[in-house]
Amino acid sequence: MSATPRQEVRPGEAVLAGDGAAAVLCLRGDWTLAHHAALRRQAEALRGRLDAGTRVELAELGTLDTAGARLLHGLLGSERVAALLADEGALSRERRALLKAVADAIEGREERPIGDEGYALGDVLAHIGHTMLVFWRHVTSLTGFIGLILETALRVAVQPRRWRMTALVANLERTGLDAVPIIALLTFLVGAVVAFLGATVLQNFGASIFTVDLVAYSFLREFGVLLTAIIVAGRTASSFTAQIGSMRANEEIDAIRVLGLDPIELLVLPRVYALLIALPILTFVAMIAGIVGGMLVSATTLDISPVLFLSRIQDNVGLIHFWVGMAKAPIFAFLIAVIGCLEGFRVQGSAQSVGEHTTSAVVQSIFVVIVVDAIAALFCMEMGW
């Protein structure tokens, strides 16, 4: 912009006088957005007529804004613009700064397409490498966050006055009590479906009674805890991320630190403890609901009475299967809570970031739950449990 405001508005123009090495390009008037259309037509008409020796005269140049600076860059080219920027007497300091900013923006944008186009295999390998680096960063950050939580938990455990029972009970209600209806309903329906499928297949072999074993084994060992963990991952991990992420976006986490409080102790530990208590209880509810669903289908389609169903479970299904399923619940609970809280602390400060990390928390939690469950299944198989 011009250092001295002009009262008179003069439309800008570009006049080329002379030919060859003696040619002079005179830039006059106001090169602003108001005269952009006319100036663009003049610039397009003169663009191919400028030689390397053409001299540029800027003595009569009026007001200059970013639209005019862009037209000047397109008319003069990057080399002449660089020469004008180097000549301190050609333009005032403010105009040189404006023209330099516009030139840097234009040249930076136009340089991106010019480069190595790459090739298909290289792009695939680069994408794989980038994905592995991102995965490694996630693993290291998750491991470090787990260590920080454990250190804080041990430090707080020996100081009962720092236990936050109110926050624990509030989170226990949200993560546990409020989730009972949906978990009971879904596992009841899944138990009914498993029993129906088992009855359909086993009836052809005269082994309908083994539907009881199928339902009991599947829900005590796998389906009860796995379905509960997946539902909690989608429901609770997203809630933890959204809550902590919103606090981080509103700079409430920084305010907590300014007050001398520990965000891990204040926000993370109550949520982790609440989920460690809630998930085993919800898993037990899911096991009961799934078995009840299978028992209902067995009674209606296979004429297996509830008494026979329960006695079959008592005689043929060992208690070890119940404990295998229940042992997974605290592990899943800890991982889900840690991932949900960690993604909340990763929020950058915008609503879009909150949404992205909430989605990431759900995806990571479900992925980790399934992977850990598969590893646990292989381990129990090798141990003969």
N, C-alpha and C positions, 0 to 999 in steps of 0.2 A: 504494500500500500504506500501511497505517497506520504512523505513526512509532512508536507504542507497541504491542507485541504484546499481544493479548488472550488470556487463558487460557480465558475462557468463550465458547463458540460460540453466537451468537444468529442464527437465521435472519433474513434481511432481509425487510422488508415496506414497503409504501407505503400510507399512509392519507390519504385526502382528507377533510378536515373543513370544513364550511361550504359556502356557495354564493356564486356571483357574485364580486364584488370582495373579499369577506371570506374566500374559500376559502383554505385552507392545506394544502399537501401535505407531510406528515411522512414523511421517509425514515429508517427505523430498522434496526438490526441489521447483519449482515454481508452485503454485496453481493459475493458471490464465486461462483466457478464451481460450488462444492458446492451452492448454492441456486439455480442458474441457472433450472431448469425452473419452480419456483414463482414466482420473481421475474418471469419472462417472462410468465406468465399474468396476474399482477397488473398489469404494465406495459401489456399489451394491453387490459386492462379499463379502465384509467384514461386511456389515451392520448387519447380523444376528449372527455373530460370536463374537461380543463384549459383555463381561460380565460387571456386575456392578463394579467389582474390577479392570477392565482393566485400566492400567495407560497410559496416553497420553504423548508422548515425542515430543516436538516442537523445539528442539534445532537446527535441520538442516532444518527447514522450510525456504524456499526462499521467493520470491515475492508472495504477496497475493492481489487479487482483489475481487470484489463483486461476480464474478462467482465462484471463489475458496471458498470464505466464505460461499456461499450457499451450496456448496458440503460438506464443513466441518460441517455445521449445520445438514445436512441430515445424515451424517455418525455418528457424535458423539451424536446427540440428544440434546434437550434443556437443560437437567440437566447438562451434561458435559460441554456444552458451557457456562452455567451460572457459573460453577465452574472455568473455564478458565478465564472468565471475572473478577471473584473475586480475582484471583491470579495475582497480579501485576507483578510477576517475570516470568510468563509463556509467555506473549506476550508484545510487546512494546505498548506504549500508543496509537499510530496511529492504530495499528492492532486491539487493543481492541475496539477502537471506531468504526472501520469498521465492525468488527464482531458483535458488539452490534447493530449497525444500521440494518444489514442484519437480525439478529435474531429477532429484534422487528418487522420488516416488515413481515417476514415469519409467526411468531406466531400470529401477529395481523390479518393476512389474514386467517389463518387456524382456528381462534377462532370464526369467524362469523357464519359458519354453525352450530356450536355446541351451542345449546341453546334451548329455548322453541320454539317448532314448532307452538304453538298456535292452534286455532281451528277456524272453519269457522265463527261462530257467533261472537266470540271475534274479529276476524279480521274485520268483517263488522262494528261492533260497534266502533272499533278503527278508522276505516276510516271515519265513520260519525263524530266522535268527532274531528278528525283532520280537516275535511272539515269545520265544524262549527267554529273552532278556526281561520282558514284562513279567512272565511267569516267575522268573527267579527273583525279581524285585518283590513280587507279591509274597513269595515264600519267606524271604528274609525279613520283610516288614512284619508279616504275621508272626514269625518266630520271635522277633524282638518285642512285639506287643504282648505276646503271651508271657515272656520273661518279665516285662514291666508289671503286668497284672499280678503275677505270682509274687514278685518282690513286694508290691504294695499290699497284697493280701496278708503276707506273713508279717509285715510291719504293723498293720492295723489289728491283726488277730490278738496281739499281746496287749492291746490297749482297748479294753471294752468300752470306754467312754467315747471312742471314735466310731463305734458301730452305728450305722444309720438304719435303725429298725423301721422307721416310718417309710423311708424310700424302699426298703426291702419288701414290706407288706404291700405297698402300692403297686410295685412291679410284679409281685407274686399274683395279685388279683388280676392284673391286665394280661400277664403271660399264661397263667394257669387256669384260674376260675372262669374267665371269659372265653377260654378256648375249649372248655369241656363239651359244650353242645355240638359244635361243628366236628370235633374229633370223634365223638361218640356216634354221631349220625353217619359220617363217612366210613368209619371202620365197620359199623354195623352193615352198611350196604355192601362193602367189599367182602365181608365175611359171607353174606348171603350169596354173592356172585361166585366166590370160590367154592362154596358148598354145591351150588347148582351145577357148575362146570364139572366138579369132581363126581357128582352123582350121575351126570350125563355120560361121562366116559366109563366110570367103574361099573355102572349098571350092566353094561354090555358083557362084562366078564363075571358077573355074579358076585362082585366084591363091593357092593354098595356100602357095607358097614365101614369100609376103610375111608369113607368120606369124613368120618369123625376124626380119624388120625390126621388126614390132610389138613383140615381146618385147624386142629389144635397145634400141630407142628408149625404150620405156616405163620400163625398169629403169635404163638409164644416165642418163636425164634426170630422171625423176620418182619412180617407185615405189621405187627403191633407197633414196634419201635420205629420201623422205617417210615411207615405212613405218618406217624405222629411227628417224627423229626422233619419230614418234608413239609407238612402243614405248618409246623412252628417256624421253619425256615422262611416260608413265604409270608407268614403273618407277623412273627415277632422280630426276625432279623431286619425286615424292612422298617418296622416300627422303631427299632433302636437307631438305625441309620438316619431315618427322617428326623427323629427327635434331636439327636446329637448334632446332625448336620445343620438343622435350623438354628440351633444355638451357636454353632460356629459361624454360620452366615450372618447372624445378628451380632457377632463379636461377644457373645455371652461367655464363651470359653475363655477369651482373653480377660474378661472382667473377673472371672473366677480366679484366674492366676494372679491378677492384680491384688485381689483380696487375700492372697496368701494361702489359698486352698488348692488341693490337688484334684484336677479333673478326673483322674483315674479312680481315686478314692470316692469322690462325690458322685460320679455319673456311671462309671463302668462296674465297680464292684457290686452295688445293689442289683444291677441287671443280671450280672453273671450268677450271683447267688440265687436270685429269684428263679432263673431258668434251670439251675442245677436242682432246685427243689421241685419245680413244676413239671419238668419233662418226664422224670420217672413216674410221677403220679398220673400224668396224661397217658403214658405208655401202658400203665396198668388198666386204665379206663378203656384204652383202645383194645387191649387184649380181651377184656371181658365183653366189650361191645361186639367185636368180631366173632367171638365164639358164640355169643347169643344169636347173632345173625345166621351163622352156620347151623346152629341148633334149630332155629325156626324153619329154615328151608328143609333140613333133614326130617323134621316132624311133619311137614306138609307134603313133601314129595316122596320120601323114602319110608314113611311110617316108622321112623326111629324116634321113640319117645324121649323127652328131655331126661328122664331118669336113666334110660339106657345110654343116651349120649354122654351124660356126665360120668356114669360108671365106666364107660369105655375109656374116657380120658384118664380117669383115676387109675385104671388098671394098666394101660398101655403107654401112657405118655409120662416120661420121667420128669421130676422136678428140675433137673438140670437144664431142660429146654427153657423153662421160665426164667431161670437165673441168667442164662446166656443172653436172652432178650433184654432183661432188666439191666444187665451190666453195661450194655451199649448206651443206655439212655444218658447217664451223666457225661459220657464222652461227647456224644452228639450235642448235648446242651451246652457244654463249655465251648465247643468249636463254633456253634451257631451264634452264641452271645459275643464271642471275641470278634468274629468276622463282622457282625452287625455294628458293633461299637467302633471297630477300626475304620470301616468305610465311612462312618459318620465323622470321624476326625479328619478324613481325607477331603471333605467337602471344601471347595475353594471360596465360596462366598456368594453364590448366585443360586436362584431357584433351579436353573438347568443343572447345575452341579449336584444339587440335592437329589434330583430325579435320577441322574445317571448313576450316582453311587448307591442309591436305594436299589435300583435294578441290579447293579453289580453285587450287592450284598446278598440278594436272593439267589442269584445264579451261583455265586461262589459257595454259599451255604449248602444248597442242594447238591452241587458237585462234590463237595468234601464229604457230605453225609453218605452219598452212594459209594464213593471210593473207600471210605473207612469201613463201611458195612461189608463191602466185598472182601477187603483184607481180613476183617474179623471172621467172615464166613470161612475163608481158606484156613485161617489159623485154627479155628475150632474143629474143622474137618481133620486137620493134621493131628490135633491133640486128641481126637476121638470124643469130643464133648457133644 
